[in-house]
Amino acid sequence: MEIKNVWFEFEEWQDGYDEDDENADVRFELSDGTKWCAQFVTYRNLISLSEKNQETGECLCGKYFYADKPIFVSKMSRELIISVIDDIVRHESDLTCVFTRIED
């Protein structure tokens, strides 16, 4: 299956983004017509979220982090994310373990 019609949340942000420290949603369609989404989080962003939560008191002052099926990446870039999606599609038999299916 091939990836088509990819939308990157971070490309919509007016103020730009830090490709090393970010989290964002990505939606895509596969050649079979199914539509999917996933949340991508950079490794650095996980640390930044923990530090923020230590200051704000959220998540027991940064003692845990919860996200539904995050995919951790080294940086937030179009090329890397497409490569990651492609790799998962090629090697994972049950895409619902990794991505969330979007119904029309």
N, C-alpha and C positions, 0 to 999 in steps of 0.2 A: 504494500500500500504506500501511496505517496502523500506527502503533506501539501495542502494548498490552503489559500485564504487565511493566512496567519495574521492575528491582531495582537500587538504588544501594548499593554497598558502604559508602559514607561515612555513610549514614543508620543503619547498624548499629553504628557505633562508640560505645562507652560514654562516652568523654571528649569527644565532639564532634569538630569538624574546623575547619581554617582554610580558608575557601573561596578564599582567594587563594594558598595555598601547600600544595597537596595532590596526591596521585595516588590513583586508585581505579578499581576495575572496575565496569562497568555491564553488566547482562544485560537483554535485551529480546526480545520476541516480535513478529513482524509479523503482519498480518492473514491472510497466506497460511499461517500455522502454523510458519514457520521461526523458529528461535531463534538469537540472536547474542549475542556479548559484545565488549566493547572496553575498553581501558585509557585513561582520561582523565587528563591531566597538565596542571596549570596552568603557565603560563610561569614564574612565580616558583618553582615547585617544581623545575623543571629547574635553575635557578641554585642552589637550596638543596641539591639532590642533588650537584651539582658541588662545592660548598663542603664538604659532608660528606665526599665522596670524597677531596678534597685532604687533609683531616685524617686519614682512616682509611687512606689509601693504595690504596683500591679504584680500579679502572678507571684504572690508571696515574696515581694521585694526582689523579683528577678530569679527566684529559685527554680522556676520552670518556664517553659515556653510551649504553647500549643498552637498547632495549625493543622488543618485537615489536608493530609497528603502533600506536604511541601516537597519540592524538589530543590535540593541544594546545589548551587553552582558556584564556580570560582569567580565569575563575573557576569553582569547583566548585559549581555550583548545579543543582538539579533542572530548572528552567525552561530554562537555557542548554543543558544536555546534551540535553534532549528536542528543542530547536530544532536542535541540531547533527545529531543522529541523523536527524531528519526531513529536513533539507537534504541530507544525504548520500544517504539512501534515494531522494530525488526526483531527484538529479542523477548518481549513480554507477551505471553499468550493471552492474558486477561488484562486488557488496558484499564479496566475499572479499578484495578489495584493501585494504579498510578495516577490516572486522570479521572476527572468527573465528566460524565457524558452530558451533553446539552441536548435536550429534546426540543424539537421545533414547536 
